[in-house]
């Protein structure tokens, strides 16, 4: 990317969601997904839950307040070294800015911060962009869940080894393949 092109990219800030983000998160959910949307109460729960982290991406608009344009929800279970990326959403109007990759990086960092050594996720079998992102980032498909989504689409399950708890490095050969 040229220096001139880089200057045109908006400034993006990632942070944990706050209660005041709820309306914007509900609007993002409706913009990003045609079905299988999280309900308002589920989003509110994710913001306040001690076993979940909801990371938001905000674009700094020069003429207005920052706009929420992406989110990732990470779930953890006590005693488990696996975390689950249960949702990643990017505003369709902001596609192509690399927000999905930045949110995925943040989800992995959050999982590591909580001592998790694996991150798992489900992705629609027809979501080519998502599948390419996950596979480029080292995720390995290990299962298929038929009829997973409301419309009957199957989900492909992926996992990435995040390394030993706390060291930030990945080890080879620990993810299962199908």
CORRALIN-V7943 format. One record per backbone hydrogen bond with DSSP energy under -1.0 kcal/mol. CO is the residue of the C=O (numbers start at 0). NH is the residue of the N-H. Records with the same first field share a line. If there is no record, write none. Layout:
CO = NH  NH
//
This chain:
1 = 5
2 = 6
10 = 59
12 = 57
14 = 55
17 = 20
18 = 21
20 = 24
21 = 25
22 = 26
23 = 27
24 = 28
25 = 29
26 = 30
27 = 31
28 = 32
38 = 42
39 = 43
40 = 44
41 = 45
42 = 46
43 = 47
44 = 48
50 = 75
52 = 73
53 = 16
54 = 71
55 = 14
56 = 68  69
57 = 12
58 = 66
60 = 63
66 = 58
68 = 90
69 = 56
70 = 88
71 = 54
72 = 85  86
73 = 52
74 = 83
76 = 79
80 = 116  117
82 = 119
83 = 74  85
86 = 72
88 = 70
90 = 93
91 = 94
93 = 96
97 = 101
98 = 102
99 = 103
100 = 104
101 = 105
102 = 106
103 = 107
104 = 108
105 = 109
106 = 110
107 = 111
108 = 112
109 = 113
110 = 115
111 = 114
116 = 161
117 = 82
118 = 159
119 = 84
120 = 157
122 = 155
123 = 126
125 = 127
126 = 130
127 = 131
128 = 132
129 = 133
130 = 134
131 = 135
132 = 136
133 = 138
134 = 137
139 = 158
142 = 156
144 = 154
148 = 151
152 = 147  148
153 = 124
154 = 144
155 = 122
156 = 141  142
157 = 120
158 = 139
159 = 118
163 = 166
//
